[in-house]
Amino acid sequence: MIRRAVISVSDKTGIVDFAKELAAMGVEILSTGGTAKSMREGGVAVVEVSDYTGFPEMMDGRVKTLHPRIHGGLLCRRSNPKDMEDCAKQGIGMIDMLVVNLYPFEATIAKPNVSFDEAIENIDIGGPAMLRAASKNFQDVVVVTDPADYAVVLAEMKASGGSVSRATKLRLAQKVFAHTGRYDTMIAGYLAKIVEQNA
């Protein structure tokens, strides 16, 4: 049963409508920065991640979701009594869904005359960390990185009273690891070119 979701996306295609549907099913939505702003403007109630964690965003947003209340909520195995006990002791609530797509590194480096510093700033850190955590724990967390999957997830939730099948969760997790793998390969390739230029 999905009760709480973290939503933080660079590609905001369809996100407001998706969040509205989730909220209508009673899902609490945690979000950050521009995503939270877009959803509020679209009439969706949102809890800022910094309010949820009790820790402010810092370093120009570089540190916001890298927090035990986020990663504990994503990684906690609901069937593991020790995990559940640890979460209860630390006041960590469960996060049942993660909706994240990454900083647009590829689009950034495709721009003519992009600076090295701008390229580096568009390397996402918190996004891949959350995606990997949620995907590792796919049995308990639905993880969505592609707006094309919003409709599938909503259809299953509506048909089942708020849940998503294990088969769909596994497929979405696999998709995430393919996505983050490609993302890291792209960054490595860009840096390799810079190294060559500086050799």
trRosetta pair geometry for C-beta under 8 A, 3 or more apart (Angstrom, degrees):
i j d omega theta_ij theta_ji phi_ij phi_ji
1 96 7.1 -62 101 -138 48 160
1 161 7.6 -39 -111 117 96 86
1 162 4.8 32 -144 111 75 121
1 163 5.7 -53 -80 -72 45 88
2 5 6.6 27 177 -60 113 100
2 22 7.6 -74 122 -146 129 100
2 25 7.6 43 79 111 103 128
2 27 5.6 -9 127 -103 97 118
2 96 4.3 -179 -129 116 63 132
2 97 5.1 32 -146 -32 124 117
2 142 6.4 -35 -90 17 128 127
2 157 6.5 -50 30 -118 128 122
2 162 5.5 -149 37 175 76 86
2 163 6.9 157 -13 -101 84 38
2 164 7.1 44 -39 -9 123 99
3 26 7.2 -38 -131 121 66 95
3 27 6.3 179 -167 -122 20 62
3 28 6.5 17 151 15 69 95
3 94 7.1 67 56 84 112 107
3 96 5.6 97 33 1 64 140
3 162 7.9 41 -64 174 61 134
4 27 6.7 163 -91 -167 18 76
4 28 4.7 -18 -110 64 76 101
4 29 7.9 176 -157 -78 56 25
4 30 6.8 30 -179 -10 98 107
4 73 7.4 -63 97 180 135 136
4 93 6.5 72 0 132 168 118
4 94 6.4 143 40 95 121 67
4 95 5.3 -88 103 -119 109 52
4 96 5.6 114 53 14 64 90
4 97 7.4 -174 99 31 43 80
5 22 6.0 -41 14 -179 149 152
5 27 5.3 26 -4 166 110 126
5 28 7.3 169 24 83 64 52
5 29 5.5 -17 68 -111 95 67
5 30 7.0 -167 95 29 45 75
5 95 7.2 98 -120 -167 22 83
5 96 6.7 -59 -74 68 65 77
5 97 3.8 -24 -109 74 97 107
5 98 7.1 -177 -159 -77 73 25
5 99 6.3 27 174 -2 118 103
6 30 4.8 -31 -104 75 69 105
6 31 7.1 151 -162 -83 56 47
6 49 7.1 52 -137 -93 107 112
6 65 7.2 101 -176 -133 144 125
6 70 6.7 65 -85 -143 157 102
6 74 7.8 -50 15 -71 135 111
6 95 5.6 2 -17 -159 105 134
6 97 7.4 -174 29 96 57 61
6 98 5.2 -3 60 -118 98 71
6 99 7.2 -171 94 32 53 66
6 100 7.5 4 111 -54 98 102
6 130 6.9 -102 96 -166 143 144
7 15 6.8 139 177 -166 128 113
7 19 6.1 -79 -4 -92 176 113
7 29 5.8 -17 11 -161 119 104
7 30 7.3 150 21 76 67 51
7 31 4.9 -26 71 -94 83 101
7 35 5.8 -158 123 158 87 137
7 39 7.3 92 91 -55 137 147
7 99 4.4 0 -115 64 78 113
7 100 7.7 -170 -148 -67 36 58
8 31 6.0 159 -75 -149 72 67
8 32 4.7 21 -112 33 119 107
8 33 7.5 69 -141 40 99 97
8 35 5.1 -161 -126 18 45 155
8 49 7.7 -4 -66 -38 129 138
8 65 6.8 -114 2 -58 165 143
8 99 7.5 144 26 89 46 69
8 100 5.4 7 68 -109 82 86
8 126 7.8 -29 105 112 155 118
8 127 7.0 -137 101 -96 113 88
8 130 7.9 76 47 51 124 162
9 12 5.7 140 98 -88 113 55
9 15 5.5 -163 46 -90 145 145
9 35 5.4 110 35 -101 68 126
9 99 6.4 -40 -53 134 113 91
9 100 6.4 -169 -83 -140 66 32
9 101 4.9 41 -142 32 87 89
10 101 5.5 -103 38 97 84 90
10 102 6.4 -22 6 104 130 24
10 103 5.6 142 -71 -107 146 31
10 104 5.5 -171 151 -36 147 85
11 101 4.9 -27 31 84 101 149
11 104 7.7 108 -55 -74 86 104
11 147 6.4 -109 120 -28 115 122
12 15 4.7 -82 -161 16 65 128
12 16 7.5 38 171 -26 102 85
12 34 7.7 -101 -65 131 132 106
12 35 6.8 -174 -103 -111 103 73
12 38 5.5 -112 -149 -155 144 174
13 147 4.5 -36 89 -83 106 175
14 17 5.5 -61 -163 47 66 110
14 18 5.6 69 141 -27 87 107
14 147 4.9 124 46 -164 122 119
14 150 5.6 -160 130 24 132 162
15 18 5.5 -57 -145 39 32 114
15 19 6.0 32 158 -19 68 108
15 35 6.8 -86 150 -146 155 94
15 38 6.6 55 84 110 122 136
15 39 7.1 -83 128 -74 102 93
15 99 7.4 147 -132 139 99 137
15 147 7.3 -84 -59 -109 72 109
16 19 5.8 -55 -146 38 29 110
16 20 6.4 34 153 -24 63 104
16 38 6.1 -116 -68 145 104 96
16 39 5.8 177 -112 -109 75 58
16 41 7.9 -67 -109 78 136 80
16 42 3.5 -151 -153 -122 130 174
16 44 6.4 -161 -151 -16 72 128
17 20 5.6 -50 -148 31 32 115
17 21 6.6 32 154 -18 63 103
17 42 8.0 -103 -49 -179 47 145
17 150 7.9 88 90 149 94 149
18 21 5.9 -57 -156 34 31 110
18 22 6.5 29 149 -17 65 106
18 99 7.3 157 124 -139 140 162
18 147 7.8 -132 -39 -140 145 80
18 150 4.4 -87 -101 -151 126 132
18 154 7.0 -132 -136 -55 74 124
19 22 5.5 -53 -148 37 36 113
19 23 6.1 36 154 -20 68 106
19 29 5.7 51 -154 -111 105 159
19 39 5.1 -47 97 -127 167 120
19 42 7.4 103 67 87 121 134
19 44 4.6 25 122 -136 120 164
19 46 7.9 -10 -177 -80 142 102
20 23 5.7 -55 -147 38 29 111
20 24 6.3 33 153 -23 64 106
20 42 6.9 -104 -55 137 111 115
20 43 7.2 37 -101 84 111 95
20 44 5.6 -114 -77 -85 65 107
21 24 5.6 -52 -149 33 31 114
21 25 6.8 21 153 -11 62 105
21 154 5.2 -1 134 -126 150 130
22 25 5.9 -66 -158 40 33 104
22 27 4.0 -56 167 52 92 137
22 29 6.5 102 101 -72 128 111
22 97 7.6 -132 -134 71 138 158
22 154 7.8 -103 -63 -100 69 93
22 157 8.0 1 -108 118 68 173
23 26 7.7 76 -177 -54 34 10
23 27 6.1 -89 -81 60 34 79
23 29 6.2 -51 -75 -17 95 122
23 44 5.6 -173 -27 -145 151 91
23 45 6.3 132 -138 40 137 87
25 157 6.1 -1 -133 148 173 127
25 158 7.6 -117 -88 -84 131 66
25 162 5.8 161 168 -101 123 90
26 162 7.5 -33 56 -106 107 133
27 96 7.9 -118 -134 65 105 118
27 97 7.1 -10 -155 29 139 135
27 162 8.0 165 -63 -144 96 103
28 47 6.6 7 174 4 101 126
29 39 7.0 -127 126 167 148 162
29 44 6.5 -7 50 156 157 116
29 45 7.1 136 43 93 106 63
29 46 5.2 -59 100 -114 107 69
29 47 6.8 157 89 21 52 77
30 46 7.4 107 -132 -170 18 77
30 47 5.0 -40 -103 76 67 96
30 48 7.6 23 -158 139 71 9
30 49 5.4 85 168 -85 106 70
30 52 5.2 -8 -126 -32 127 159
30 95 7.5 -65 30 -118 134 114
31 35 4.8 -129 -172 104 118 106
31 36 3.9 160 104 -77 112 82
31 39 6.2 123 13 21 171 142
31 46 4.8 -41 30 -163 119 126
31 47 7.4 125 20 67 68 48
31 48 6.9 -57 73 -112 62 42
31 49 6.7 -116 95 -33 15 90
32 35 6.0 49 63 43 60 109
32 36 5.9 -158 84 -21 7 112
32 48 7.0 82 -104 -155 46 71
32 49 4.9 -18 -73 9 91 125
32 50 7.8 96 -116 -21 84 86
32 57 7.2 117 -150 -85 107 131
32 61 7.7 117 166 -148 124 105
32 64 5.4 93 -130 138 139 145
32 65 6.7 -83 -48 -53 146 103
33 36 6.2 126 59 21 23 99
33 37 6.9 -46 149 -6 43 105
33 57 7.6 100 -60 -102 93 165
33 61 6.2 32 -71 -125 137 134
33 64 7.6 -27 -29 -143 104 177
34 37 5.4 -53 -146 36 36 115
34 38 6.3 39 155 -22 68 103
35 38 5.8 -52 -150 34 31 111
35 39 6.4 25 155 -15 64 107
36 39 5.9 -60 -150 39 30 108
36 40 6.2 31 154 -20 66 107
36 46 4.8 174 -144 130 84 152
36 48 5.9 33 -127 -98 165 74
37 40 5.9 -56 -147 36 28 110
37 41 6.3 27 156 -17 64 108
38 41 5.8 -59 -151 39 28 111
38 42 6.3 19 152 -12 63 112
39 42 5.5 -62 -148 44 33 109
39 44 4.0 -64 176 64 95 122
39 46 5.0 101 92 -53 129 134
40 43 7.7 69 -179 -55 30 13
40 44 6.7 -90 -75 62 30 68
40 46 5.8 -89 -61 22 85 120
47 51 5.7 -120 -178 77 84 120
47 52 5.4 89 135 -59 119 105
48 51 4.4 90 65 3 91 103
48 52 7.0 -161 94 -7 48 86
49 52 5.4 -58 -148 39 36 114
49 53 6.0 19 160 -8 72 109
49 57 7.8 80 77 -66 103 97
49 64 5.8 85 88 160 134 96
49 65 5.9 -50 -177 -90 160 75
49 67 7.8 152 165 29 106 136
49 70 6.9 16 -156 -78 115 126
50 53 6.2 -57 -135 46 28 98
50 54 7.9 175 170 -10 53 4
50 55 6.4 -111 -144 82 69 47
50 56 5.2 37 -155 -126 128 38
50 57 5.3 -80 -71 -26 130 78
50 64 6.6 -63 -64 -149 90 90
51 54 7.5 25 -175 -72 27 43
52 69 6.5 -175 134 126 90 137
52 70 7.9 89 106 -70 123 85
53 67 4.4 14 -137 135 143 165
53 69 4.7 178 -114 49 76 132
53 70 6.6 -34 -80 -31 119 95
54 69 7.7 102 20 -15 90 155
55 67 5.7 174 46 -110 139 138
57 61 5.4 -4 178 -105 125 55
57 63 6.9 157 -157 87 51 60
57 64 4.2 0 -113 -97 91 104
58 62 7.3 -50 98 55 61 80
58 63 4.9 -13 61 63 88 109
58 64 7.7 169 22 -69 54 67
59 62 3.9 -53 107 41 115 113
59 63 5.2 69 33 8 116 96
61 64 5.8 -19 -157 -30 61 128
62 125 6.9 35 -166 36 78 136
63 66 5.6 -72 -143 44 75 114
63 126 7.8 142 -126 -65 33 123
64 67 7.9 -62 146 -18 29 114
64 126 6.4 -31 57 -77 80 169
65 70 5.0 -161 -171 164 74 174
65 126 4.1 110 54 -174 108 130
65 127 8.0 84 53 -64 147 42
65 129 7.6 162 103 75 106 114
65 130 5.8 -31 140 -55 138 130
66 70 7.5 -83 -95 58 7 132
66 71 7.5 18 -149 -34 44 123
66 125 7.3 -22 -57 123 128 108
66 126 5.5 -114 -44 -104 85 95
66 129 6.5 32 -98 85 88 161
67 70 4.9 82 65 11 85 103
67 71 6.9 170 79 3 38 91
68 71 6.0 -63 -125 54 32 95
68 72 4.8 35 174 -23 72 117
68 90 6.7 -73 136 157 132 146
68 92 6.6 -89 140 -93 89 128
69 72 6.2 -35 -113 41 18 111
69 73 6.3 23 165 -20 50 113
69 91 7.7 -27 -107 104 105 82
69 92 5.5 -160 -124 -120 58 82
69 93 7.4 29 -167 30 91 76
70 73 6.0 -64 -153 36 22 109
70 74 6.6 13 154 -12 62 110
70 95 6.9 25 -153 -30 53 155
70 130 6.8 -55 153 -104 118 109
71 74 5.6 -56 -144 40 35 109
71 75 5.8 15 164 -6 71 116
71 129 7.3 -50 -95 147 117 107
71 130 7.3 -121 -91 -101 75 67
71 133 5.4 -119 -142 -125 81 164
72 75 6.2 -66 -131 47 25 97
72 76 5.9 42 166 -45 64 103
72 86 7.5 -134 -151 119 119 106
72 87 5.9 156 159 -105 115 89
72 90 6.7 -95 -158 87 171 139
72 92 4.0 -54 110 -158 135 156
73 76 6.4 -32 -134 7 21 116
73 87 7.5 106 -88 -134 54 125
73 92 5.6 -148 -61 172 75 96
73 93 5.7 13 -108 88 120 56
73 94 5.5 140 -155 -152 83 20
73 95 3.6 80 133 -8 115 97
74 95 5.1 -28 -69 67 65 122
74 98 6.3 30 -116 -54 119 132
74 130 6.3 -174 -69 -152 168 73
74 133 4.3 71 112 124 132 117
74 134 4.8 -75 -162 -75 117 73
74 137 6.2 150 153 46 66 137
74 141 5.7 35 -153 -91 69 164
75 83 7.8 -133 120 -147 77 125
75 133 5.1 -73 -64 -168 93 103
75 136 7.0 5 -120 81 84 118
75 137 5.4 178 -131 -38 38 142
76 80 7.7 -147 -177 57 63 107
76 83 4.7 148 -152 161 72 114
76 84 6.7 100 -177 -80 117 51
76 86 7.6 -161 -113 72 103 103
76 87 5.1 18 -108 -57 147 139
76 92 6.9 160 -50 115 138 124
76 94 6.2 -107 68 -108 132 79
76 137 7.4 68 56 -147 34 157
76 140 7.3 -101 91 114 67 160
77 80 3.8 58 85 4 113 117
77 83 4.7 123 45 18 76 164
77 137 6.5 -139 -82 -133 68 107
77 139 7.7 32 -136 69 84 118
77 140 6.5 -178 -132 -19 44 145
78 83 7.7 -84 -66 93 18 126
78 84 6.8 65 -146 -75 42 110
78 94 7.0 33 -87 -116 105 138
78 140 4.9 151 -5 -117 108 131
79 139 7.9 -36 1 118 120 135
80 83 3.9 64 88 9 113 113
80 84 6.6 166 87 -12 60 85
81 84 5.6 -60 -147 41 33 111
81 85 6.0 36 154 -23 68 107
82 85 5.5 -51 -144 36 31 113
82 86 6.3 35 154 -22 64 103
83 86 5.8 -54 -151 34 29 112
83 87 6.5 27 153 -17 64 106
84 87 5.8 -54 -149 37 31 111
84 88 6.3 33 152 -20 65 106
85 88 5.7 -54 -148 36 31 112
85 89 6.3 33 154 -21 65 106
86 89 5.8 -56 -150 35 29 112
86 90 6.3 4 161 1 65 113
86 92 7.6 -5 120 34 76 130
87 90 6.2 -71 -143 50 27 95
87 91 8.0 -106 169 68 56 9
87 92 4.0 -97 -147 70 79 103
87 93 7.5 133 175 -71 115 12
87 94 7.4 43 177 -65 158 69
88 91 7.8 30 -175 -71 27 32
88 92 7.9 -70 -38 44 21 74
94 140 7.7 -101 -158 164 117 119
95 98 6.7 56 141 -65 119 87
95 134 7.8 -77 107 -99 112 105
95 141 6.7 28 104 -118 78 118
96 140 7.2 -100 -126 157 66 73
96 141 6.1 -165 -162 -117 31 63
96 142 6.7 26 148 18 72 90
97 141 6.7 168 -88 -165 26 72
97 142 4.5 -14 -112 64 84 98
97 143 7.5 174 -159 -79 53 37
97 144 7.2 4 -173 4 98 105
97 153 8.0 101 -136 -174 131 140
98 130 5.7 -174 -156 154 143 108
98 131 6.9 -170 123 -96 137 49
98 134 4.1 -109 20 -77 142 163
98 141 6.2 27 -3 169 100 120
98 142 7.5 -179 28 90 60 53
98 143 4.7 -3 62 -117 102 78
98 144 7.2 178 92 29 55 64
99 143 7.9 177 -78 -158 38 45
99 144 4.7 -10 -111 68 77 104
99 145 7.8 175 -156 -80 48 35
100 127 5.0 172 170 -147 127 86
100 130 5.7 118 -31 88 162 123
100 131 5.5 -124 74 -67 129 95
100 143 7.7 -32 29 -163 95 89
100 144 7.8 132 24 79 51 57
100 145 6.1 -24 80 -104 64 79
101 127 7.4 -5 129 -159 15 136
101 145 5.2 116 -90 -168 74 71
101 146 7.4 99 -88 -79 119 35
101 147 7.7 -42 -34 -35 144 83
102 105 7.1 -24 129 -4 115 100
102 124 4.2 -137 -157 16 94 157
102 127 4.6 154 -106 116 75 153
102 128 6.7 31 -101 -52 125 81
102 131 7.9 -49 -63 -25 101 146
102 145 7.8 9 -19 -155 84 114
102 179 7.7 167 -4 151 121 110
102 180 7.8 131 -51 -101 143 70
102 183 5.8 36 59 -121 169 150
103 108 7.7 2 147 -22 95 136
103 122 4.7 -169 144 -165 122 66
103 123 6.9 52 68 100 136 2
103 124 4.0 170 11 -60 99 97
103 127 6.9 -173 -11 5 77 146
104 107 4.0 -20 161 38 118 117
104 108 5.7 133 106 -29 80 89
104 122 6.4 -53 73 -165 54 126
105 108 5.6 -59 -148 34 29 115
105 109 6.4 14 163 -9 67 107
105 119 7.3 66 -153 -163 80 71
105 122 4.8 157 -97 126 61 103
105 123 6.1 55 -97 -90 126 51
105 124 7.2 -110 -38 -6 110 87
105 183 6.7 105 36 -157 136 87
105 186 6.2 132 106 110 123 126
105 187 6.2 -41 174 -76 157 89
105 190 7.8 -127 166 -11 111 154
106 109 6.5 -62 -146 40 26 98
106 110 6.3 27 154 -23 62 113
106 186 5.8 -53 -81 -173 91 156
107 110 5.6 -59 -148 34 31 116
107 111 7.3 47 152 -38 61 92
108 111 6.2 -44 -168 5 34 112
108 114 6.0 120 161 -145 70 152
108 118 6.3 -158 -175 137 116 97
108 119 5.8 155 125 -110 118 58
108 122 4.2 142 -15 41 167 171
109 114 5.8 -138 -123 65 36 154
109 119 5.3 59 -84 -120 90 113
109 122 7.8 -153 -35 74 79 136
109 186 7.9 177 34 163 144 105
109 190 5.4 -96 -120 -113 160 135
110 114 7.9 65 53 -19 26 139
111 114 4.4 98 73 -60 99 109
114 118 5.4 -118 -174 78 89 126
114 119 5.7 97 135 -57 120 95
115 118 4.6 96 59 5 86 101
115 119 7.0 -147 96 -5 47 85
116 119 5.7 -56 -152 36 33 114
116 120 6.4 32 152 -20 67 106
116 194 6.5 97 -119 -123 117 138
117 120 5.7 -54 -148 36 31 111
117 121 6.4 31 154 -20 65 106
118 121 5.8 -55 -148 36 32 111
118 122 6.6 22 155 -13 63 109
119 122 6.0 -69 -157 39 30 105
119 123 7.7 45 146 -36 62 90
119 190 6.5 -157 178 162 138 145
120 123 5.9 -36 -166 2 43 114
123 187 5.8 75 -116 -120 110 136
124 127 4.0 -19 164 34 132 122
124 128 5.9 129 106 -15 100 91
124 183 7.5 -39 44 176 110 143
125 128 6.9 -68 -158 38 21 98
125 129 6.4 16 154 -16 61 116
126 129 5.6 -62 -147 40 32 114
126 130 6.2 27 160 -16 69 108
127 130 6.1 -62 -150 38 26 104
127 131 6.1 23 156 -18 65 111
128 131 5.4 -55 -139 39 33 113
128 132 6.0 31 162 -19 68 106
128 180 4.9 117 -134 -135 100 118
128 183 6.8 -154 -84 88 122 144
128 184 7.6 91 -127 -58 155 100
129 132 6.2 -57 -148 37 24 107
129 133 6.4 25 154 -19 61 109
130 133 5.6 -56 -146 37 32 112
130 134 6.1 25 160 -14 68 109
131 134 6.1 -59 -145 41 26 106
131 135 6.0 21 159 -16 64 113
131 143 6.3 116 -145 -174 63 133
131 145 6.3 38 -125 -76 127 125
131 176 5.0 -169 178 -169 106 121
131 179 7.5 -93 176 82 153 117
131 180 5.7 170 99 -61 136 129
132 135 5.8 -58 -140 41 27 108
132 136 6.2 34 158 -25 64 105
132 176 7.5 -177 -80 139 42 120
132 177 7.6 82 -111 -96 74 78
132 180 6.4 -69 -65 44 93 179
133 136 5.9 -54 -151 31 26 111
133 137 6.6 -6 159 10 61 110
134 137 6.2 -76 -150 55 29 92
134 138 7.3 72 145 -83 62 59
134 141 4.4 -117 -154 121 82 140
134 142 8.0 -26 175 85 118 23
134 143 4.0 133 121 -83 123 123
134 173 7.8 -149 117 -107 74 89
134 176 7.6 -138 82 -137 98 174
135 138 5.5 6 -160 -62 43 101
135 141 8.0 -88 -56 86 24 112
135 143 5.2 -83 -69 44 71 161
135 172 7.8 -140 -111 115 89 75
135 173 3.9 135 -152 -146 85 86
135 176 4.4 -147 -77 76 138 141
135 177 6.0 172 149 -47 158 89
136 173 7.9 161 -39 -153 20 125
137 140 5.2 -39 159 48 99 102
137 141 5.0 57 100 13 98 115
138 141 6.4 -83 -116 64 29 74
138 142 8.0 63 -154 -101 68 31
138 143 6.7 -81 -108 11 83 111
138 169 4.7 148 170 150 93 100
138 170 5.8 114 130 -90 145 48
138 172 7.2 164 -139 73 117 89
138 173 3.8 -55 -84 -58 142 144
139 166 6.6 3 -127 -128 70 99
139 169 6.8 122 -101 115 24 146
141 169 7.6 133 84 -153 40 120
142 153 6.3 117 170 -136 141 121
142 164 4.7 75 -92 38 132 150
142 168 7.7 2 -127 112 104 103
142 169 5.6 -98 -103 -107 66 93
142 172 6.6 37 -165 70 68 159
143 169 7.6 82 19 -155 74 75
143 172 5.5 164 71 131 70 114
143 173 6.0 81 47 -89 121 65
143 176 5.4 -7 119 -56 128 149
144 149 5.2 -156 -141 89 102 124
144 150 6.8 93 180 -79 150 60
144 153 6.0 -52 -78 -44 138 153
144 172 6.1 -50 -88 -158 57 134
145 149 7.9 49 49 27 47 134
145 172 7.8 147 12 -174 82 88
145 175 6.6 -168 46 119 110 103
145 176 5.3 131 -11 -103 135 79
145 179 5.3 -157 114 53 155 172
146 149 5.0 85 76 -4 90 104
146 175 6.5 -74 -5 156 124 138
146 179 7.7 -157 -52 -78 97 143
147 150 5.6 -16 -166 -16 55 115
148 151 7.7 -48 176 21 43 100
149 152 5.2 -56 -160 40 62 116
149 153 5.9 61 146 -23 85 104
149 172 6.3 111 -167 -108 160 107
149 175 7.7 154 -55 81 147 166
150 153 6.0 -63 -152 38 29 109
150 154 6.2 23 157 -15 67 110
151 154 5.9 -57 -146 40 30 109
151 155 6.2 33 156 -23 65 107
152 155 5.8 -55 -148 33 27 112
152 156 6.6 23 156 -14 63 105
152 168 6.7 -175 145 -144 116 129
153 156 6.1 -59 -152 37 29 107
153 157 6.3 28 153 -18 65 109
153 164 5.9 -27 -141 -100 75 133
153 168 7.3 158 -95 155 65 138
153 172 8.0 52 -77 -78 110 149
154 157 5.6 -57 -146 38 32 112
154 158 6.2 30 158 -19 67 107
155 158 6.0 -57 -148 37 27 108
155 159 6.3 22 156 -16 64 112
156 159 5.8 -61 -144 40 30 108
156 160 5.9 -1 167 4 68 118
156 163 7.1 -81 143 101 97 55
156 164 4.8 78 107 -120 138 67
156 165 6.0 -113 -151 -5 138 86
156 168 6.1 -112 -55 9 165 167
157 160 6.5 -75 -138 50 22 91
157 161 7.9 -95 178 82 55 15
157 162 5.4 17 -162 -126 88 27
157 163 6.7 156 -116 44 59 22
157 164 6.3 -26 -65 -63 77 81
160 163 4.4 -80 118 54 133 89
160 164 7.5 177 45 -71 144 26
160 165 7.6 168 -52 -54 156 75
164 168 5.2 -102 171 81 99 128
164 169 5.7 120 111 -58 111 93
165 168 4.7 93 62 8 87 100
165 169 6.9 -151 97 -5 45 87
166 169 5.6 -57 -146 39 33 112
166 170 6.2 34 156 -20 67 106
167 170 5.9 -54 -148 35 28 110
167 171 6.4 28 153 -18 63 107
168 171 5.6 -54 -147 37 33 112
168 172 6.2 31 155 -18 66 107
169 172 5.8 -55 -146 38 30 110
169 173 6.3 33 153 -22 64 106
170 173 5.6 -53 -147 34 32 113
170 174 6.5 34 154 -20 64 103
171 174 5.8 -53 -151 33 31 112
171 175 6.5 34 150 -22 63 107
172 175 5.4 -53 -150 34 34 117
172 176 6.6 41 150 -25 64 101
173 176 5.6 -50 -154 29 34 115
173 177 6.8 28 154 -14 66 101
174 177 6.1 -56 -152 36 33 106
174 178 6.5 34 150 -18 65 106
175 178 5.7 -55 -151 37 32 113
175 179 6.3 34 150 -22 65 109
176 179 5.5 -58 -149 36 31 113
176 180 6.2 21 159 -11 69 106
177 180 6.0 -51 -136 42 32 104
177 181 6.0 39 158 -24 63 109
178 181 5.8 -56 -147 36 25 115
178 182 6.5 25 155 -18 62 106
179 182 6.0 -57 -151 35 27 108
179 183 6.4 30 150 -23 63 108
180 183 5.3 -50 -146 34 36 119
180 184 6.4 34 156 -17 67 103
181 184 6.1 -56 -149 37 28 106
181 185 6.3 29 153 -19 63 109
182 185 5.6 -56 -148 37 32 114
182 186 6.4 36 153 -24 65 105
183 186 5.8 -55 -154 31 28 113
183 187 6.7 25 151 -15 63 105
184 187 5.7 -53 -149 36 36 111
184 188 6.2 37 153 -20 67 106
185 188 5.7 -53 -146 38 31 113
185 189 6.3 34 153 -22 64 107
186 189 5.7 -54 -149 35 29 113
186 190 6.5 30 153 -19 63 104
187 190 5.7 -53 -149 35 32 111
187 191 6.3 26 155 -14 66 107
188 191 5.9 -58 -147 41 29 108
188 192 6.2 37 152 -27 64 106
189 192 5.6 -50 -147 30 30 115
189 193 6.8 32 153 -19 61 100
190 193 5.9 -56 -160 31 32 111
190 194 6.7 30 147 -17 65 105
191 194 5.4 -52 -150 36 39 114
191 195 6.3 44 150 -23 69 102
192 195 5.6 -50 -149 33 32 114
192 196 6.4 36 151 -21 63 104
193 196 5.6 -52 -151 34 33 114
193 197 6.4 33 152 -21 65 105
194 197 5.7 -53 -149 35 32 112
194 198 6.3 18 156 -9 65 112
195 198 6.0 -69 -149 45 27 103
195 199 6.5 48 149 -51 64 95
196 199 5.6 -36 -152 -3 32 119
